[in-house]
């Protein structure tokens, strides 16, 4: 399945994900949002917490702003540890 068929992901994110070896929806699901975010952060230091939310939302098939609060909290803690 194409990455752009997933919620929250457009052509630009598809391009960035492809540059880090994630080419399909299955690749993203298997990689997970945190590992995908780490890979992106190495090449694109401007990626931020919202990008991490969008990746998780894509995996969970939900709008990123509708993620459960505990999921958001976990992702924020993960992101904060990278700083």
Phi and psi in radians as a Rosetta constraint file:
Dihedral C 1 N 2 CA 2 C 2 CIRCULARHARMONIC -1.261 0.35
Dihedral N 2 CA 2 C 2 N 3 CIRCULARHARMONIC 2.499 0.35
Dihedral C 2 N 3 CA 3 C 3 CIRCULARHARMONIC -1.024 0.35
Dihedral N 3 CA 3 C 3 N 4 CIRCULARHARMONIC -0.652 0.35
Dihedral C 3 N 4 CA 4 C 4 CIRCULARHARMONIC -1.258 0.35
Dihedral N 4 CA 4 C 4 N 5 CIRCULARHARMONIC -0.136 0.35
Dihedral C 4 N 5 CA 5 C 5 CIRCULARHARMONIC -1.438 0.35
Dihedral N 5 CA 5 C 5 N 6 CIRCULARHARMONIC -0.154 0.35
Dihedral C 5 N 6 CA 6 C 6 CIRCULARHARMONIC -1.497 0.35
Dihedral N 6 CA 6 C 6 N 7 CIRCULARHARMONIC 2.625 0.35
Dihedral C 6 N 7 CA 7 C 7 CIRCULARHARMONIC -1.022 0.35
Dihedral N 7 CA 7 C 7 N 8 CIRCULARHARMONIC 2.543 0.35
Dihedral C 7 N 8 CA 8 C 8 CIRCULARHARMONIC 1.322 0.35
Dihedral N 8 CA 8 C 8 N 9 CIRCULARHARMONIC -0.196 0.35
Dihedral C 8 N 9 CA 9 C 9 CIRCULARHARMONIC -1.852 0.35
Dihedral N 9 CA 9 C 9 N 10 CIRCULARHARMONIC 2.172 0.35
Dihedral C 9 N 10 CA 10 C 10 CIRCULARHARMONIC -1.942 0.35
Dihedral N 10 CA 10 C 10 N 11 CIRCULARHARMONIC -2.957 0.35
Dihedral C 10 N 11 CA 11 C 11 CIRCULARHARMONIC -1.089 0.35
Dihedral N 11 CA 11 C 11 N 12 CIRCULARHARMONIC -0.682 0.35
Dihedral C 11 N 12 CA 12 C 12 CIRCULARHARMONIC -1.142 0.35
Dihedral N 12 CA 12 C 12 N 13 CIRCULARHARMONIC -0.792 0.35
Dihedral C 12 N 13 CA 13 C 13 CIRCULARHARMONIC -1.168 0.35
Dihedral N 13 CA 13 C 13 N 14 CIRCULARHARMONIC -0.631 0.35
Dihedral C 13 N 14 CA 14 C 14 CIRCULARHARMONIC -1.041 0.35
Dihedral N 14 CA 14 C 14 N 15 CIRCULARHARMONIC -0.765 0.35
Dihedral C 14 N 15 CA 15 C 15 CIRCULARHARMONIC -1.083 0.35
Dihedral N 15 CA 15 C 15 N 16 CIRCULARHARMONIC -0.784 0.35
Dihedral C 15 N 16 CA 16 C 16 CIRCULARHARMONIC -1.148 0.35
Dihedral N 16 CA 16 C 16 N 17 CIRCULARHARMONIC -0.768 0.35
Dihedral C 16 N 17 CA 17 C 17 CIRCULARHARMONIC -1.097 0.35
Dihedral N 17 CA 17 C 17 N 18 CIRCULARHARMONIC -0.718 0.35
Dihedral C 17 N 18 CA 18 C 18 CIRCULARHARMONIC -1.055 0.35
Dihedral N 18 CA 18 C 18 N 19 CIRCULARHARMONIC -0.615 0.35
Dihedral C 18 N 19 CA 19 C 19 CIRCULARHARMONIC -1.191 0.35
Dihedral N 19 CA 19 C 19 N 20 CIRCULARHARMONIC -0.283 0.35
Dihedral C 19 N 20 CA 20 C 20 CIRCULARHARMONIC -1.948 0.35
Dihedral N 20 CA 20 C 20 N 21 CIRCULARHARMONIC 0.345 0.35
Dihedral C 20 N 21 CA 21 C 21 CIRCULARHARMONIC 1.505 0.35
Dihedral N 21 CA 21 C 21 N 22 CIRCULARHARMONIC 0.270 0.35
Dihedral C 21 N 22 CA 22 C 22 CIRCULARHARMONIC -1.982 0.35
Dihedral N 22 CA 22 C 22 N 23 CIRCULARHARMONIC 1.809 0.35
Dihedral C 22 N 23 CA 23 C 23 CIRCULARHARMONIC -1.905 0.35
Dihedral N 23 CA 23 C 23 N 24 CIRCULARHARMONIC -0.288 0.35
Dihedral C 23 N 24 CA 24 C 24 CIRCULARHARMONIC -2.336 0.35
Dihedral N 24 CA 24 C 24 N 25 CIRCULARHARMONIC 2.907 0.35
Dihedral C 24 N 25 CA 25 C 25 CIRCULARHARMONIC -1.038 0.35
Dihedral N 25 CA 25 C 25 N 26 CIRCULARHARMONIC -0.683 0.35
Dihedral C 25 N 26 CA 26 C 26 CIRCULARHARMONIC -1.105 0.35
Dihedral N 26 CA 26 C 26 N 27 CIRCULARHARMONIC -0.695 0.35
Dihedral C 26 N 27 CA 27 C 27 CIRCULARHARMONIC -1.029 0.35
Dihedral N 27 CA 27 C 27 N 28 CIRCULARHARMONIC -0.795 0.35
Dihedral C 27 N 28 CA 28 C 28 CIRCULARHARMONIC -1.130 0.35
Dihedral N 28 CA 28 C 28 N 29 CIRCULARHARMONIC -0.781 0.35
Dihedral C 28 N 29 CA 29 C 29 CIRCULARHARMONIC -1.069 0.35
Dihedral N 29 CA 29 C 29 N 30 CIRCULARHARMONIC -0.763 0.35
Dihedral C 29 N 30 CA 30 C 30 CIRCULARHARMONIC -1.218 0.35
Dihedral N 30 CA 30 C 30 N 31 CIRCULARHARMONIC -0.581 0.35
Dihedral C 30 N 31 CA 31 C 31 CIRCULARHARMONIC -1.327 0.35
Dihedral N 31 CA 31 C 31 N 32 CIRCULARHARMONIC -0.690 0.35
Dihedral C 31 N 32 CA 32 C 32 CIRCULARHARMONIC 1.544 0.35
Dihedral N 32 CA 32 C 32 N 33 CIRCULARHARMONIC 2.700 0.35
Dihedral C 32 N 33 CA 33 C 33 CIRCULARHARMONIC -1.153 0.35
Dihedral N 33 CA 33 C 33 N 34 CIRCULARHARMONIC -0.677 0.35
Dihedral C 33 N 34 CA 34 C 34 CIRCULARHARMONIC -1.188 0.35
Dihedral N 34 CA 34 C 34 N 35 CIRCULARHARMONIC -0.820 0.35
Dihedral C 34 N 35 CA 35 C 35 CIRCULARHARMONIC -1.139 0.35
Dihedral N 35 CA 35 C 35 N 36 CIRCULARHARMONIC -0.723 0.35
Dihedral C 35 N 36 CA 36 C 36 CIRCULARHARMONIC -1.062 0.35
Dihedral N 36 CA 36 C 36 N 37 CIRCULARHARMONIC -0.729 0.35
Dihedral C 36 N 37 CA 37 C 37 CIRCULARHARMONIC -1.114 0.35
Dihedral N 37 CA 37 C 37 N 38 CIRCULARHARMONIC -0.748 0.35
Dihedral C 37 N 38 CA 38 C 38 CIRCULARHARMONIC -1.030 0.35
Dihedral N 38 CA 38 C 38 N 39 CIRCULARHARMONIC -0.774 0.35
Dihedral C 38 N 39 CA 39 C 39 CIRCULARHARMONIC -1.097 0.35
Dihedral N 39 CA 39 C 39 N 40 CIRCULARHARMONIC -0.769 0.35
Dihedral C 39 N 40 CA 40 C 40 CIRCULARHARMONIC -1.095 0.35
Dihedral N 40 CA 40 C 40 N 41 CIRCULARHARMONIC -0.749 0.35
Dihedral C 40 N 41 CA 41 C 41 CIRCULARHARMONIC -1.063 0.35
Dihedral N 41 CA 41 C 41 N 42 CIRCULARHARMONIC -0.571 0.35
Dihedral C 41 N 42 CA 42 C 42 CIRCULARHARMONIC -1.114 0.35
Dihedral N 42 CA 42 C 42 N 43 CIRCULARHARMONIC -0.666 0.35
Dihedral C 42 N 43 CA 43 C 43 CIRCULARHARMONIC -1.684 0.35
Dihedral N 43 CA 43 C 43 N 44 CIRCULARHARMONIC -0.606 0.35
Dihedral C 43 N 44 CA 44 C 44 CIRCULARHARMONIC -2.112 0.35
Dihedral N 44 CA 44 C 44 N 45 CIRCULARHARMONIC 1.460 0.35
Dihedral C 44 N 45 CA 45 C 45 CIRCULARHARMONIC -1.086 0.35
Dihedral N 45 CA 45 C 45 N 46 CIRCULARHARMONIC -0.259 0.35
Dihedral C 45 N 46 CA 46 C 46 CIRCULARHARMONIC -1.390 0.35
Dihedral N 46 CA 46 C 46 N 47 CIRCULARHARMONIC -0.157 0.35
Dihedral C 46 N 47 CA 47 C 47 CIRCULARHARMONIC -1.102 0.35
Dihedral N 47 CA 47 C 47 N 48 CIRCULARHARMONIC 2.511 0.35
Dihedral C 47 N 48 CA 48 C 48 CIRCULARHARMONIC -2.296 0.35
Dihedral N 48 CA 48 C 48 N 49 CIRCULARHARMONIC -3.048 0.35
Dihedral C 48 N 49 CA 49 C 49 CIRCULARHARMONIC -0.950 0.35
Dihedral N 49 CA 49 C 49 N 50 CIRCULARHARMONIC -0.674 0.35
Dihedral C 49 N 50 CA 50 C 50 CIRCULARHARMONIC -1.056 0.35
Dihedral N 50 CA 50 C 50 N 51 CIRCULARHARMONIC -0.652 0.35
Dihedral C 50 N 51 CA 51 C 51 CIRCULARHARMONIC -1.099 0.35
Dihedral N 51 CA 51 C 51 N 52 CIRCULARHARMONIC -0.703 0.35
Dihedral C 51 N 52 CA 52 C 52 CIRCULARHARMONIC -1.092 0.35
Dihedral N 52 CA 52 C 52 N 53 CIRCULARHARMONIC -0.744 0.35
Dihedral C 52 N 53 CA 53 C 53 CIRCULARHARMONIC -1.064 0.35
Dihedral N 53 CA 53 C 53 N 54 CIRCULARHARMONIC -0.731 0.35
Dihedral C 53 N 54 CA 54 C 54 CIRCULARHARMONIC -1.150 0.35
Dihedral N 54 CA 54 C 54 N 55 CIRCULARHARMONIC -0.651 0.35
Dihedral C 54 N 55 CA 55 C 55 CIRCULARHARMONIC -1.120 0.35
Dihedral N 55 CA 55 C 55 N 56 CIRCULARHARMONIC -0.794 0.35
Dihedral C 55 N 56 CA 56 C 56 CIRCULARHARMONIC -1.135 0.35
Dihedral N 56 CA 56 C 56 N 57 CIRCULARHARMONIC -0.707 0.35
Dihedral C 56 N 57 CA 57 C 57 CIRCULARHARMONIC -1.061 0.35
Dihedral N 57 CA 57 C 57 N 58 CIRCULARHARMONIC -0.694 0.35
Dihedral C 57 N 58 CA 58 C 58 CIRCULARHARMONIC -1.089 0.35
Dihedral N 58 CA 58 C 58 N 59 CIRCULARHARMONIC -0.780 0.35
Dihedral C 58 N 59 CA 59 C 59 CIRCULARHARMONIC -1.111 0.35
Dihedral N 59 CA 59 C 59 N 60 CIRCULARHARMONIC -0.714 0.35
Dihedral C 59 N 60 CA 60 C 60 CIRCULARHARMONIC -1.488 0.35
Dihedral N 60 CA 60 C 60 N 61 CIRCULARHARMONIC -0.032 0.35
Dihedral C 60 N 61 CA 61 C 61 CIRCULARHARMONIC 0.995 0.35
Dihedral N 61 CA 61 C 61 N 62 CIRCULARHARMONIC 0.814 0.35
Dihedral C 61 N 62 CA 62 C 62 CIRCULARHARMONIC -2.453 0.35
Dihedral N 62 CA 62 C 62 N 63 CIRCULARHARMONIC 2.672 0.35
Dihedral C 62 N 63 CA 63 C 63 CIRCULARHARMONIC -1.063 0.35
Dihedral N 63 CA 63 C 63 N 64 CIRCULARHARMONIC 2.441 0.35
Dihedral C 63 N 64 CA 64 C 64 CIRCULARHARMONIC -1.048 0.35
Dihedral N 64 CA 64 C 64 N 65 CIRCULARHARMONIC -0.547 0.35
Dihedral C 64 N 65 CA 65 C 65 CIRCULARHARMONIC -1.410 0.35
Dihedral N 65 CA 65 C 65 N 66 CIRCULARHARMONIC -0.010 0.35
Dihedral C 65 N 66 CA 66 C 66 CIRCULARHARMONIC -1.882 0.35
Dihedral N 66 CA 66 C 66 N 67 CIRCULARHARMONIC 0.153 0.35
Dihedral C 66 N 67 CA 67 C 67 CIRCULARHARMONIC -1.079 0.35
Dihedral N 67 CA 67 C 67 N 68 CIRCULARHARMONIC 2.576 0.35
Dihedral C 67 N 68 CA 68 C 68 CIRCULARHARMONIC -1.059 0.35
Dihedral N 68 CA 68 C 68 N 69 CIRCULARHARMONIC 2.567 0.35
Dihedral C 68 N 69 CA 69 C 69 CIRCULARHARMONIC -1.041 0.35
Dihedral N 69 CA 69 C 69 N 70 CIRCULARHARMONIC -0.671 0.35
Dihedral C 69 N 70 CA 70 C 70 CIRCULARHARMONIC -1.155 0.35
Dihedral N 70 CA 70 C 70 N 71 CIRCULARHARMONIC -0.584 0.35
Dihedral C 70 N 71 CA 71 C 71 CIRCULARHARMONIC -1.171 0.35
Dihedral N 71 CA 71 C 71 N 72 CIRCULARHARMONIC -0.808 0.35
Dihedral C 71 N 72 CA 72 C 72 CIRCULARHARMONIC -1.038 0.35
Dihedral N 72 CA 72 C 72 N 73 CIRCULARHARMONIC -0.757 0.35
Dihedral C 72 N 73 CA 73 C 73 CIRCULARHARMONIC -1.071 0.35
Dihedral N 73 CA 73 C 73 N 74 CIRCULARHARMONIC -0.764 0.35
Dihedral C 73 N 74 CA 74 C 74 CIRCULARHARMONIC -1.082 0.35
Dihedral N 74 CA 74 C 74 N 75 CIRCULARHARMONIC -0.793 0.35
Dihedral C 74 N 75 CA 75 C 75 CIRCULARHARMONIC -1.155 0.35
Dihedral N 75 CA 75 C 75 N 76 CIRCULARHARMONIC -0.656 0.35
Dihedral C 75 N 76 CA 76 C 76 CIRCULARHARMONIC -1.133 0.35
Dihedral N 76 CA 76 C 76 N 77 CIRCULARHARMONIC -0.757 0.35
Dihedral C 76 N 77 CA 77 C 77 CIRCULARHARMONIC -1.058 0.35
Dihedral N 77 CA 77 C 77 N 78 CIRCULARHARMONIC -0.738 0.35
Dihedral C 77 N 78 CA 78 C 78 CIRCULARHARMONIC -1.050 0.35
Dihedral N 78 CA 78 C 78 N 79 CIRCULARHARMONIC -0.845 0.35
Dihedral C 78 N 79 CA 79 C 79 CIRCULARHARMONIC -1.082 0.35
Dihedral N 79 CA 79 C 79 N 80 CIRCULARHARMONIC -0.749 0.35
Dihedral C 79 N 80 CA 80 C 80 CIRCULARHARMONIC -1.101 0.35
Dihedral N 80 CA 80 C 80 N 81 CIRCULARHARMONIC -0.571 0.35
Dihedral C 80 N 81 CA 81 C 81 CIRCULARHARMONIC -1.214 0.35
Dihedral N 81 CA 81 C 81 N 82 CIRCULARHARMONIC -0.352 0.35
Dihedral C 81 N 82 CA 82 C 82 CIRCULARHARMONIC -1.402 0.35
Dihedral N 82 CA 82 C 82 N 83 CIRCULARHARMONIC -0.252 0.35
